[in-house]
Amino acid sequence: MEKKETDLLEEARKRFEQLNTNEAADRTLFLEDLRFAYNIDEGQWPESIKKKNKIRLTFNKIKKHLKQVANRERDMRMAMKVRPVDNYGDPATAEIYDGLIRHIEYQSTADEVYTHGGLYALAGGWGYWRLRADYVPDEFNQEILIEKIENPLSVWLDPRGNYGFIRDALTKDEFKAQYPDAEPVDTKFGSYGDAYKLWYEIDKVFIAEYYKKEFYNKTIAKVYNGATTKIIELTKELTPEFITSQGYKVLATRTFKAPRIKWQKISGAEVLEESTLPGIEIPIIQVEGDFINIDGKIHKCSFIKEGKDPQRAYNFWASKATKTVALQPTAPYMVFADEIEGFTKEWDAANNDETIYIPVNRTSSNDRPRRELPPQVDAGSLSMLNIANRDIDDTMGQYAASFGEVSNERTGVAIRNRAQRSDMTTFDFPDNLRRAILKTVRIAISWIPTIYDTERVVRVRGEDGKTKLVEINKTVILNGKPVIINDLSVGRYDIEGDIKNYSNRRQEAVDQMTYVLQTTPLIAPALLPIIAKYQDWPGADEMKTAIDDFFKMQAKQAQPPQQALPEEEILNQPVMGEGEQT
């Protein structure tokens, strides 16, 4: 093994061990919160109480709070627009970026990827997804994909974004099948100490995708081709002399330290694959939950963390109240033995069978058996149950109005205000999801010039969901010189975006236009065709056609008929001379 590779692996092992140590407590809490939120393996009951209480009932009230925010995130749609940010960017090219990103999201089922990451951030404290490039089947062109990371605990990411790992476990047989020329890390490395302890277990080998940001000397040149100016990176092959020999003019050059992202797949003892990625950011996107930095250490908290104790209290007091009733006879009778002598079987089955009567003996001791009061739940348990119920709402920041339940608000304004306050209490989680999506799009924008760098036809998607094919990087001859049409490598672009709680932007457009129509009905002839255009339900196209035909007919009927001039008047019309105007 070369020294350079040995140093790289040693660096990777140390970095991984450091991240694993720093995140150990948060990872334990992550699993605890997930099991608690979904009550997996009685996750809402502490082990100490499980051993003492046989009756353990779980009334998972916290899950509805989780679902309330998670489903609100599902209904979020990004209203994004790509804009040029320098003199070389072109609005028409920005539209191609727009449509290309929408198509990348569509191909990747990005809505599912985003909500998956957002849900784990809510329930556990953080979630992840990634960007990667892959070849189109049966082609030499690549495309960008947004990919779900099923298990957030398979990712270790440096908080500063300088390096990160996505780790996977393989059996030795699986490892040999995928990498027949590599040696699996196993106990033979034990003589090297603990350096490899995180890279193997019994019959298990860990491999990791290792991302790291490194800096190198980058030289760029401003090149003029006779029509436009373009910024390119110089290499050993692409020198200023070579560019000049091709008929272009080098206007200026500049050298500086620039970041780049290296990717390696490693086993802990060997580099299995490697490449350099586009862009300057590690393409692992983290959806943050509730993060706080205390004395230099980042603590990650889930949405449900503060509601766990009230939920435990609710389960305890609800179980205690149930136990109080369950362990007592149901409305028992007070009897003397001689009163039921000879009828004990009937009395034993009284609470199990549907009996019309129960016989007794006539005695002088009592007129007949009398029924005792049924067991009562003590007032203390009920009081604590109600307190725990309120505490769940308080710690989660959501109240009855948020769920459409009857509350003490009586007017629509009051109900909306209470619901809005609940939304503001939990707003940081949807907002963190929004930031992660924006970061994803920015990384995708930085990848596009490298991944889509050849002359090809790409599919782009409009805001209305309709697709079309666009030629990019196409060379044509204009005024005797080659010019590239739709060159995606020219200019810099960025995203402007916000979140809209609409199923899609068509719905938003229709709602806003309908509101305008209600307030100013006189402009209905102008707005109705546009509203019809953005409807999605079956028959909308026919409605639009009918509205267009109706207004055309109305306009035709409103136009006064033109009457032909008599022949003598036509003949008497003056002839326009040169330079005269009507």
N, C-alpha and C positions, 0 to 999 in steps of 0.2 A: 504494500500500500504506500503511495507517494506521501511525502511529508505534508504537502498542501492538503490532501484529502484527510490525513490524520488530524491535522489541526482543525479543519472544518468540522469533523465529527466530534472532536473534543469540545469545540465551541457549542455545537448543537446540543450535546448531552448536558453540559453545564447549564445552558439556558433553559432547557426543558426541566431539569431538576429544580432550578430556581423558581420557575413559574409554578410547578407542581407544589412546591413547599408553600409559596405565598398564597395559593388559592385553596389549600387543603380545607380550611375551615368553611370557606364559602361553598365549596363543592359538597361538603357534608350537609350544610344547610339547604342547598339546592335540592338534594334528594329528599330531605325531610319535608320541605315545603311542597314538593310535587306529590309525595305520598299523602300529605295532609290535605291538599286541595281536592284530590280525587279519592280520598279515603281508601288508599290501597293498603292491604294488609293491616286494617284497623289503624291507619296512620294518624288518626286524630286522638288516639289513646296512648299516653306514655306507658312505657314498659312497667314502671313501678306500680301503676294503678291496675294494669291488666292482671298482675299476679294476685291482687286482693279482691277485685270485683268480678264476679261471675256474670252478672247482668250488665252488659256494656252496649248501650244503644247509641247510635250515631245519627244525629239529625243535621246533615251537612248543609247548613244555612249559608256558609261562606262561598259555596260554589256558585250560587246565583249572582253574588257580587262579582266574582271572577268572570262569569259568562256575560254579565252586563257590559263590562268594558271590552272583553274580547270580541263580542259580536258588534259592538260599535266600531271597533277597528276593522272588522270584516266589511263594513259598509263604507269605509273611507276609500276615496279615489283621489289619486294625485292629478291635479290640474296643472300640468307642467308644460313649459315652453322652452325650447333651446334658443339661445340668443348668441350672436357673434360678440366677442369681447375685445377684438382688436381691429386694426385697419384692413387686415387681410380676410377677415371673415365675411361671409356673404349670406344675406337673409334667405336666399333660395336654397343654399346648402344647409343652412340651419333647419329648414323645413324637412330636408332629407334626413338629417340627424333625428328630428322629431319622430318622423314616421318609422325610421329604422329602430329606434329605441322601443316604440310601441310594439313593433313586430317581435323584437327580442323578448319583451315581457310576455307577449301572447304565446310565442313558441315555448317559453319556459314555464308557462302557467304561473307567472310571477305572483298573482294574487294569492295563490295557495302558499307559495314560498314565504311571502311577507307575513301572512296571518299565522303561519306555523311559528316563525321566529318571534312574532309579537306575543303569542300565547305562552311560550316558554319564558319570555321576559316577565310576564304577569305572574305565572304560577311558580317559577323557580328563581327569577332574578336576572336572567339574561337569555338571549337566543342568538343564533347565527344563521347566515347563509353565505354563499360564495359566488364569485364570478369565475368562469373558466371558458376557454375557447376549445372548440372541437371541430373536426373536419365534417363537412356536409357529406352524407353517404354517397359514394361513387363519384366524388369530386375531389379537386385539389384545393378548393377554397375552404376557409374556416368560417365559423360563425360564433358569436358570443352567446353564452347561456347563463342564466341565473339559476343556481342550483340549491336545492334545500339541503341543509345539514340536519339529518334526522335526530342525532344525539348531540346536544350542546356540550356534553361532558367529554366529547371526543376532540374538542378544540381547546388549545391553550394559546392565548394572544397577549403579547406585550402591551401594557396600557398605553405606551407611547407610540405604538404602531411600527416598531422597528423590526420585529420578527414574530413569528407565530408557527403553530404546529396543528395539523389535523392528523390524529393518530388512529390507526386501525389495527385490530388483532387478527392474526391468521394462525391456523394450525401449521405445523411444520410441513405437512403434505401440501397444503394450499400454497405455502411460501415456495416450495420447490417447484410446484407446477407453474407458478407465475414467474419465478426467477431461477431457472434451472442452473445458471452459472454462479449464483450467489450462495454464500454460506449463512445459514440461519444463526442468529445470536442465541446461544444456549449456555448451559452451565460450564462449558469449556472455557468461558471467559471469566470464570470466578476468580482465577488467580490475579486478575487485574484489579481486584477490589470491588467497590460498590458502583463503579462507573457505569456498569451495564444492568444494574438491578431493575431499572424501569423499562427495560427493553425485552424481557423474556419472562415467562412463567412456565410451569410444567406443561409441556406440549403446546406452548403458545408463543408465537413470535410477534412482536409489535413492529410495524413499519409506520413511518410518519412522513407526511408532506411538510417539508421545512421551507418556510418563506422567510426571506430576510432582505432588509433594505441595505444597500451598500452604495458608496459614493465613488465616482470615477471622473476623470478629466474629459469633459464633453466639449467638442468644438463645433460651432454652428457657423453657417455662412448665409449671407443674404444674396440670393441669385436672381438676376434679371434675364428673362428670356425674350425680351423685345416687346412684350405685351403686358406681362404681370411680374410681380416680385414674389419670391417664395423663400421661406426659411427652411434649410435642410441641415441635417447633421453630417459632418464630415467623418469619413472612416479611412482605413488604410488604402482601400480601393478607390473611394470617392474623395479625391483630393481637389484642391482649387485648380491645379494644372489640368487635371482630367476634365473638370467642368468647363474650363475655358476652351479646351480642345474640341468640345462638343458644340461650340458656337454660343455658349451662354457667358454672361458677364458676372463675375463675383464682385459685389459691391462692398462687402465687409465681412470680417470673420471675428469670432469671439470664443475664448476658451474659459471654462469655469467648472467648478465642482457641481456635479448633478447626481441625484439619486436614481437608482434603478432597482428593480425587484428580481432577485434570484430565487429560483424554485428548485428544490432537490427532493427526491424521494429517497429516504434513508432507512436503514435497519438498525441504526445505532452503532454498527461496526462497518458499514459499507454504504457508499453512494450508489443507488440502484439506477436512478435516472436524474437528469437535470436539464434546465433550460433557463432562459431569461424572459421575463414577462413584460408586456407593454405597461405603460403608465408608471407612476411613481408611488403608488400606494398598494399595500398588501390587499389582495382582493378577497379578504374575509371580512364580512360586514357584521358587526355586533349590534344587536338591539339591546340597549341598556334598560334595566328595570329602574330601581331606585338606588343610585350610586352616591356614595359619600366618601370623601377623602379625609381620613383622620390621622394626623401625624404622619403623613406620607404613605399611609396604607389605604388602598381603596377597598371599601366594604360594599358588597352587592346585596341588595335586599329585594325581595319579591313584593308584589302587590298585597299578598295575603299575610305577610309576616306579622303585622300588628294585630290582626284579627284572630290569631291562633289561640291565644289564652282565653278570650271571651268565648270562642267556639268550644274549647275544652270545658270551660265552666258550664256552658249550656248543656253539653252532652252529659256531664256529671250529674247536674241537678235534674235533668229530664230522666236519666236512668234511675236516680234515687227515688224520684216520685213514682215512677213505674214500679220499681221494686217494692215500695211501701204498699202499693195496692195489690200487686201480684202475689205477694207472700201471705196475704190475709184471705180467709175464706170469704166467699161472696155472700154478703148479707146473711150471716149465720143465724140459726135459730137457737134459742135458749130452751133446753128440754130437760126433763127428769128421765132417768133410765126406764122407770116403769111405764112412762107415757108411750115410748116407742118400742117396748118389748114385743118381739115377734115381727116387727116391721123394719128392722135395721137395713135390710137390702134396699127397700124402697127409699129410705132416707139417705142412704149412701149414694144412690143414683139421682137424687133430687136435682142436683145442679148439672147433671149430664144428659138426662133424658127429658123429653117434653111430657111431663106427667100432669094429668088433670087434677089429681088430688093425692095427698099423702095420708094414709090412715094413722090414727093414734088410739091409745087405750084411754077409756074414761077413768079418771082417777080423782081422788079427793084433794090431791096436793095442788092442782092447778086446773084452770078451766081448759087450757090448751097451750101448746108451745107458742112462744112469742118470738118474733124476729128482732134481732139486734140491728142497730144502725149500721149501714155499710161502712167500710174503712174510708177514712178521709186523708187526703194529702195534707201534710202540715203546712201552715201558712208560711213558714220560713223557707221551705223548698220552693213554693210558688213565687215568693218574692225574689229569691235569688235567680230563679229561672227568667223572670221578667227583666231583671237587671242585666243578666248576661245577654239577653236578646237585644236590648238597647245598646249594650256595649259593642256588640258585633257591628251594628249600623254605624255607631260613632267612630270606631277605629277604622272601618272601611270607607267612611266618608260618603255613604250612600244611604238614602232614607226611603220611606215608603213611596213618596211621590216619584222617585226615580224608576220604580218598577210598576207604576200604574196602579198601586194599591191605594185603598182609602186611607187618608191621613187627616190631620187637623186643618189642612188648607181647604178653603171653601170656594175660592174663585180661580178661574183659569190662569190669571196672572200670577197668583200666589203659587199655584202648582208648578207653573213653568219656572218661576224664580227658584223654587226649591230644587227642581230637577237640574237647573243650570248650575246651582251651587255645588251639587253633587258632581256634575261634569267637570267643574273647575278643580275639585278636590282630586280627581283622578286624571286630570288632563295631561300630566307629565308623561304617562305611559303611552297614550296615542301620539304625543308629540315626539317622544323618543323614537317611535316607529317611523314617523314622518322623516326625521333626520336621517335614519338609517336608509330609507328608500332614496332620499336625495343623494346621499353619499354613493349609493349603488349606481345611480344614473350618472353621476359625475365620473366615477371610475369607468363606466361603460363608454362615455364620451371620449375619455383619454385613450381607450383601447381601439376605438373605431378606426382611426387612420392607419393603425398597424395591421389589424385583422382584415379590414376591408380595403386592402391596398392595391388590388389588381383591377383590371378592366373586367367588369362583370355586371350582371343584372340582379338587383336585389328587390325584395318585396318590402314595401313600406305600408304602414297602416295609418289611416287618418283618424281624427277624433271621433268621427261617426262610425268607426269600425270597419269601413270599407278599405280594401287593399288595392294596390296598383304596383306595377313593375317599373323600376327606374334604372336607367343605365348610369353607372358611376365610373369615374376614372377613364372615360373614353377619350381617346386622342383623335382629333379631327384637324384638317388643314384649313386654316383661316388666314386669308391674305398671304398665302404661300408659306405660312409657318405653322408648325404643329402646336395645337392648343388642347389642353386637357379639360373636358367638360365634366362638371360635377366632381371636381378633385377634392376628396374628403380630407386630404392632408394639408390643405391650405387654410390658414387662419386658426384661431382659437375660439372655442365655444364653451358656454356654461349654461346651467339650468336655472330657470326661475320657476318656482313651484309653490303650491300650497295644497292643503287638504280640503276636500269637499265631502260632506256627508250625503252624497247622492250615489245611487247605484251606478250612474254614469253621467257624463256631462250633458248628454242629450236631455235627460230628465231635468237637470238644473236649468238648461236653456228654456225648456217648455214652461217650467214653473215661473221663471222670471218674466217671460213674454206674456203668459196668462195674467200675471199680476198687472202688467202695464195695460193689457187689453181691458181689464176690469175697471181700471181707473180712468182710462181714456178710450171709451168705446168707439169714438169717431174714427180712429185709425185702424179699425178692424179690417177693412179691405186690404190694407198694406201688411198687417201682421198675420192674418189667417193662413196665407200660403206658406209663410216661413214656419209657423207652428206646425202645420201639417207635415212639412218636410222633416221635422225632427221627431215625429212620432215613431214608436217601435212596434206597436201592436199590429196584428194581422189586419189587412185592409187599409193601412195607412197610406200606401201608395195610390190606391184607387181614390181615397178621399182627397189627396193632394191634386190628382188629375181632375177630379170633379170640381174642386174649388177653382183651379186655374181656368177650366173651361167656362165656369160660371162668370168669373170676372171678365174674361175676354168677351163673352156674349153681352154682358152689361155695358162694357166700354163701347162695343160696336153699336148697341142700341142707342146709347147716349150721344153718339156722333151724328150731327145733323146731315141729312143727305145733300150731296153736291148736285146742284142743278146746272145742266149744260147751258152755255151762252147761246143765244140765237146766232145763226150763221152770219148775219150782217154785222153783229157786234164783234165777232171774231175777226172778220175781215178789216174792221175799222180800228183794231188794236194797234197802238203805235209800235214801231220797230225800234229796238234798243240799238243805239249807236255805240261805237267803240269807246270805251272808257265810261259809259253811262252806267248807273246802278239803279235798281228798283228802289 
